[in-house]
Amino acid sequence: MSKRKGILSFFNIDSIIDNLTGYIEKKIALLKIEIKEDLAIAGAKILIMIVLALFMFMVILFLSLGAGTLLNMMLGNDYLGYFIVAGFYLILFMIFGLLRKELGIEQKLEKIFLKILKNE
């Protein structure tokens, strides 16, 4: 047993194990900090995209209301203009729904979002 202790102390294994354990703990702590930073950056970018999408939605909403009101005045009807605008959006929805797989829109959007999130 004393020979074994002598060999371990000769190679200083205890110190090496302590240093290695400390290094691994510090590396894990550093990775946690880097992951938190990456999540914060991605979260900020996602929030900005949501706010921009909300503003664009509001612009489209008010332009649609204006177009519906203008069509109502031109047609001399209180509701027909709104139905025409709604029909236009229904047609766009149907075209988009039918062509989304053929045009590969989902894959293109995934690539765009990944590119946005990776750019720092």
C-alpha positions in Angstrom: 0.0 0.0 0.0 2.8 2.4 0.8 4.3 1.6 -2.6 1.0 2.6 -4.3 0.9 5.9 -2.3 4.4 6.5 -3.2 3.7 6.1 -6.9 0.5 8.3 -6.7 2.4 11.0 -5.0 5.3 10.6 -7.4 3.0 11.3 -10.4 1.0 13.8 -8.4 -2.3 12.2 -9.6 -4.4 13.9 -6.9 -3.3 17.3 -8.1 -3.9 16.4 -11.7 -7.4 15.1 -11.0 -8.3 18.2 -9.0 -7.0 20.4 -11.8 -8.9 18.4 -14.4 -12.1 18.5 -12.4 -11.7 22.3 -11.9 -11.1 22.7 -15.6 -14.2 20.8 -16.5 -16.4 22.7 -14.0 -15.1 26.1 -15.4 -15.7 24.9 -19.0 -19.3 23.9 -18.2 -19.9 27.3 -16.5 -18.5 29.1 -19.6 -20.8 27.1 -21.9 -23.8 28.0 -19.7 -22.9 31.7 -20.0 -22.5 31.4 -23.8 -25.8 29.6 -24.2 -27.6 32.3 -22.1 -26.0 35.0 -24.3 -27.0 33.2 -27.5 -30.6 32.8 -26.2 -30.8 36.4 -25.3 -29.6 37.5 -28.7 -32.1 35.1 -30.4 -34.9 36.2 -28.1 -34.2 39.9 -28.9 -34.2 39.2 -32.7 -37.5 37.2 -32.4 -39.1 40.0 -30.4 -38.0 42.6 -33.0 -39.4 40.4 -35.8 -42.7 40.1 -33.9 -43.0 43.8 -33.4 -42.2 44.5 -37.1 -44.8 41.9 -38.1 -47.4 43.5 -35.9 -46.7 46.9 -37.5 -47.0 45.4 -40.9 -50.2 43.8 -39.9 -51.6 47.2 -38.8 -50.5 48.8 -42.1 -52.2 46.1 -44.1 -55.3 46.3 -41.9 -55.8 50.0 -42.3 -55.0 49.9 -46.0 -57.6 47.2 -46.4 -60.2 49.2 -44.4 -59.4 52.2 -46.5 -59.8 50.2 -49.7 -63.0 48.7 -48.5 -64.4 52.2 -47.6 -63.3 53.6 -51.0 -65.0 50.7 -52.8 -68.1 51.3 -50.7 -68.2 54.9 -51.8 -67.5 54.1 -55.4 -70.2 51.3 -55.5 -72.7 53.3 -53.5 -73.1 50.4 -51.0 -72.3 50.2 -47.3 -70.8 46.7 -47.2 -69.9 45.5 -50.7 -66.4 47.0 -50.7 -65.5 45.1 -47.5 -66.7 41.9 -49.1 -64.6 42.5 -52.2 -61.5 43.1 -50.1 -62.2 40.0 -48.0 -62.7 38.0 -51.2 -59.3 39.3 -52.5 -57.6 38.0 -49.3 -59.5 34.7 -49.5 -58.2 34.2 -53.1 -54.6 35.1 -51.9 -55.0 32.6 -49.0 -56.2 29.8 -51.3 -53.3 30.4 -53.8 -50.8 30.5 -51.0 -52.2 27.4 -49.4 -52.2 25.5 -52.7 -48.7 26.5 -53.8 -46.8 26.5 -50.6 -45.5 23.0 -51.0 -44.9 23.3 -54.7 -42.9 26.5 -54.3 -41.0 25.2 -51.2 -42.0 28.3 -49.2 -41.7 26.5 -45.8 -38.1 25.5 -46.5 -37.2 29.0 -47.8 -38.7 30.6 -44.7 -36.8 28.2 -42.4 -33.5 29.2 -44.2 -34.3 32.9 -43.9 -35.1 32.6 -40.1 -32.0 30.5 -39.4 -29.9 33.1 -41.3 -31.4 35.9 -39.3 -30.9 34.2 -36.0 -27.3 33.2 -36.8 -26.2 36.7 -37.9 -25.1 38.6 -34.9 
